[in-house]
């Protein structure tokens, strides 16, 4: 097997070979995380040929140096902070010939064989994409599976949060039932830290919506477009990844951006009346948690265009 560069782990495809997986990783001040992810990829491949593309969104730390220490990964400067969806689109353009595209957060660690299992599941009849079981850094199950957002589900989550986890699915966007995490099957979407998409599905759906979604809700949107194109997102419980979370930062501004983009996503697919009802529920949720600084920031953002203008990525996205 030909390696991309001397000293590369076995299983790395060079620029002329068709890779089984083109792995796209978007970084932003991820120097403390990216090395561990890159080092976990060869064992996760299970014999697959990988091509790895790291797209950096104008980091100010040692991300570039950490990737340079692993020269079998291609490092690309995006030219600015394009957001997660924007970075993914840059990576897709540099992915080269491959049978699948894999989107990974830099703060992941993949268990041995995880990529191989995702690859096999996404190629099952009727599939097109696959997501793994996600654990936190302590090995505890992370509730990563989601249902399509609706006003009733948003209301259930606003009023109940994590209480009554066995409530009906029409009352929660989150999949709380632990048994659902033990068996493979189709899901609406999952948190966007890890997603494998076949090349057929990737080419059919096209670019990620980086005009609307700088960060957050881009995976909700992409998964919906996959389903509307006739592909299924498969959950694969024996493909295991560990996710530290917050690898590119956390804080009130990002909480606010998450809520703003939930509204943008809903408006993209629903009319004015339905969107107004959804907006009301989002406001209610933030009011109920107004004692938290992050939720106060989110409330201002969903109510005030001026407040939204100070959020990350605003001014260059719709």
C-alpha positions in Angstrom: 0.0 0.0 0.0 1.4 3.4 -1.0 1.7 6.0 1.8 1.1 9.7 1.4 4.5 10.6 2.9 7.5 8.8 4.3 7.0 7.7 7.9 3.2 7.6 7.5 1.3 4.9 9.3 0.2 2.0 7.1 -3.2 2.6 5.5 -2.6 6.2 4.3 -3.6 6.8 0.7 -1.6 9.2 -1.4 -3.0 11.9 -3.6 -3.5 9.7 -6.6 -5.1 6.6 -5.0 -8.8 6.3 -4.2 -9.1 6.4 -0.4 -11.8 4.5 1.4 -12.2 7.4 3.8 -11.3 11.1 3.2 -11.2 12.3 6.8 -12.0 16.1 7.2 -11.2 17.7 10.6 -11.9 21.4 11.2 -9.7 23.0 13.8 -9.8 26.2 15.8 -7.3 26.6 18.6 -7.3 22.8 18.8 -3.5 22.3 19.4 -4.1 20.4 22.7 -6.5 18.0 21.0 -5.7 17.4 17.4 -2.7 15.2 17.9 -4.6 12.6 20.0 -7.3 12.4 17.3 -4.8 11.9 14.5 -2.9 9.3 16.4 -6.2 7.3 17.0 -7.1 7.2 13.4 -4.9 4.3 12.0 -6.2 1.8 14.6 -9.8 2.9 13.9 -9.5 2.2 10.2 -9.5 -1.6 10.4 -7.6 -1.9 7.1 -9.3 1.0 5.3 -7.1 3.4 3.3 -7.3 6.9 4.8 -6.6 10.4 3.5 -6.6 13.0 6.2 -7.3 16.7 5.7 -7.1 19.2 8.6 -8.7 22.6 7.8 -7.6 25.3 10.2 -9.9 28.2 10.9 -7.2 30.8 11.7 -6.0 29.3 15.0 -3.8 31.4 17.3 -2.3 28.4 19.1 0.1 25.6 18.1 -2.5 23.6 16.0 -0.3 23.9 12.9 2.8 22.6 14.8 0.8 19.6 16.2 -0.3 18.6 12.7 3.1 19.2 11.2 4.5 16.5 13.6 2.3 14.1 11.7 3.1 14.9 8.1 0.8 12.2 6.7 -2.1 14.6 7.5 -2.6 17.4 5.0 -2.9 20.8 6.7 -4.9 23.6 5.0 -5.3 27.2 6.2 -8.9 28.2 5.5 -8.0 31.8 5.1 -10.0 33.0 8.1 -12.5 31.7 10.6 -15.1 30.2 8.3 -17.0 28.4 10.9 -17.6 24.6 11.1 -19.7 24.2 8.0 -17.4 26.5 6.0 -14.4 24.5 7.1 -16.0 21.3 6.1 -16.7 22.6 2.7 -13.1 23.6 2.3 -12.1 20.1 3.4 -14.5 18.5 0.9 -12.8 20.4 -1.9 -9.4 19.1 -0.9 -10.5 15.5 0.0 -9.4 13.9 -3.3 -10.9 10.7 -4.7 -12.5 8.6 -1.9 -15.4 6.2 -1.3 -16.6 8.2 1.8 -16.1 11.5 3.6 -15.7 11.5 7.3 -16.3 14.6 9.4 -14.7 14.6 12.8 -14.3 17.1 15.6 -10.7 17.6 16.8 -11.5 16.7 20.4 -12.4 13.1 19.6 -10.6 9.9 20.1 -11.7 6.9 18.0 -11.7 3.4 19.4 -10.0 0.6 17.3 -12.2 -0.4 14.4 -14.7 2.5 14.8 -14.1 3.9 11.3 -14.3 0.5 9.7 -17.7 -0.2 11.3 -19.1 3.2 10.3 -17.9 2.6 6.7 -19.5 -0.8 6.5 -22.8 0.5 8.0 -23.1 3.5 5.6 -22.8 1.2 2.6 -25.7 -1.0 3.6 -28.7 -0.9 1.2 -30.7 2.2 1.8 -28.1 3.9 4.0 -25.7 6.6 3.0 -24.4 7.9 6.3 -23.4 6.6 9.7 -22.8 7.9 13.2 -21.1 6.3 16.2 -21.8 5.6 19.8 -20.4 8.6 21.7 -18.8 8.4 25.2 -17.5 11.3 27.2 -13.9 11.4 28.3 -14.7 9.3 31.4 -16.4 6.6 29.3 -19.9 7.5 30.2 -22.6 7.3 27.4 -23.2 10.7 25.8 -26.8 11.2 24.7 -25.9 12.1 21.1 -29.0 10.9 19.1 -31.7 13.4 18.1 -35.1 13.6 16.5 -36.2 16.2 14.0 -37.0 19.5 15.8 -40.7 20.3 16.2 -42.5 22.9 18.4 -43.9 20.2 20.7 -40.5 18.5 21.1 -38.9 21.9 21.9 -41.7 22.6 24.4 -41.1 19.3 26.1 -37.4 19.9 26.4 -38.0 23.5 27.6 -40.4 22.3 30.4 -38.8 19.0 31.4 -35.1 19.1 30.4 -33.6 15.8 31.5 -36.6 15.0 33.7 -38.9 12.1 32.7 -36.4 10.6 30.2 -39.0 8.0 29.2 -41.4 10.5 27.9 -42.9 10.0 24.4 -40.7 10.9 21.4 -43.0 13.7 20.4 -42.1 15.5 23.6 -38.3 15.5 23.2 -35.8 16.2 20.5 -33.2 14.3 22.5 -33.3 10.5 22.5 -33.1 9.7 26.2 -33.9 6.0 26.1 -30.7 4.1 26.9 -31.9 1.0 25.1 -31.9 3.0 21.8 -28.1 3.4 22.2 -27.6 -0.4 22.4 -29.1 -1.3 19.0 -28.2 -0.2 15.5 -30.8 1.5 13.4 -31.9 4.6 11.5 -31.9 8.0 13.3 -33.0 11.5 12.3 -29.6 13.0 13.2 -26.9 13.0 15.8 -24.6 15.6 17.2 -22.1 16.6 14.5 -18.8 15.6 16.1 -18.6 12.4 14.0 -20.3 11.6 10.7 -19.3 9.3 7.8 -21.1 9.9 4.5 -20.7 7.8 1.4 -19.4 9.6 -1.7 -22.7 9.0 -3.5 -24.6 10.7 -0.7 -22.0 13.5 -0.3 -22.2 14.3 -4.0 -26.0 14.1 -4.1 -26.5 16.4 -1.1 -23.7 18.8 -1.9 -22.1 21.5 0.2 -23.0 22.1 3.8 -25.0 25.3 4.4 -22.3 27.7 5.6 -24.4 30.7 4.7 -26.9 30.2 7.4 -24.9 28.1 9.9 -21.5 29.3 11.1 -21.6 26.8 14.0 -24.5 24.6 15.3 -27.5 23.3 13.4 -25.4 22.6 10.4 -25.5 18.8 11.2 -29.3 19.0 11.7 -29.7 20.6 8.3 -27.3 18.3 6.5 -29.0 15.2 8.0 -32.4 16.4 6.9 -31.1 16.9 3.4 -29.7 13.4 3.4 -33.0 12.0 4.4 -34.9 14.1 1.8 -32.5 12.8 -0.8 -33.5 9.2 0.1 -30.5 8.3 2.3 -30.7 6.9 5.8 -28.5 7.9 8.7 -27.4 4.7 10.5 -26.5 4.6 14.2 -23.7 2.1 14.9 -23.3 1.3 18.6 -20.2 -0.8 18.2 -18.4 2.1 16.5 -17.2 3.9 19.6 -15.7 7.4 19.9 -14.8 9.4 23.0 -15.6 13.1 22.9 -14.2 15.6 25.4 -16.3 18.5 24.2 -15.5 22.2 24.1 -12.3 21.6 22.2 -12.8 24.8 20.2 -14.2 26.9 23.1 -17.4 27.3 25.1 -19.2 30.2 26.7 -22.3 32.3 26.7 -21.8 33.5 23.2 -21.8 30.0 21.8 -24.9 29.0 23.8 -26.6 32.0 22.3 -25.4 31.1 18.8 -26.8 27.6 19.3 -30.3 29.0 20.0 -30.2 31.5 17.2 -29.3 28.8 14.7 -32.0 26.5 16.0 -34.4 29.3 14.9 -32.7 29.7 11.6 -32.9 26.0 10.9 -36.6 25.9 11.7 -37.4 29.0 9.5 -35.5 27.3 6.6 -38.1 24.5 6.5 -41.3 26.0 7.9 -43.6 28.9 7.3 -44.0 32.1 9.3 -46.8 30.9 11.7 -45.0 27.7 12.6 -41.7 29.5 13.0 -43.3 32.1 15.3 -44.6 29.3 17.5 -41.2 27.7 17.6 -39.6 31.1 18.4 -42.0 31.5 21.3 -41.0 28.1 22.8 -37.3 29.0 22.5 -37.9 32.3 24.3 -39.8 30.4 27.1 -36.9 28.0 27.5 -34.4 30.8 28.0 -36.8 32.7 30.4 -37.1 29.5 32.5 -33.3 29.4 32.8 -32.6 33.1 33.1 -30.6 32.7 36.3 -27.8 31.4 34.2 -25.6 34.0 32.4 -25.4 31.9 29.2 -29.2 31.7 29.0 -29.6 35.4 29.6 -27.2 36.0 26.7 -29.2 33.6 24.6 -32.5 35.3 25.4 -31.1 38.7 24.3 -29.9 37.1 21.1 -33.2 35.5 20.1 -35.1 38.7 20.8 -32.7 41.3 19.5 -31.0 41.6 16.1 -28.5 44.0 17.6 -27.6 41.5 20.3 -27.2 38.8 17.6 -24.8 41.0 15.6 -22.1 40.4 18.3 -22.2 36.6 18.0 -19.4 34.6 16.3 -19.8 34.6 12.5 -22.6 37.2 12.4 -22.3 39.7 9.6 -21.1 37.1 7.1 -24.0 34.6 7.5 -27.6 35.1 6.9 
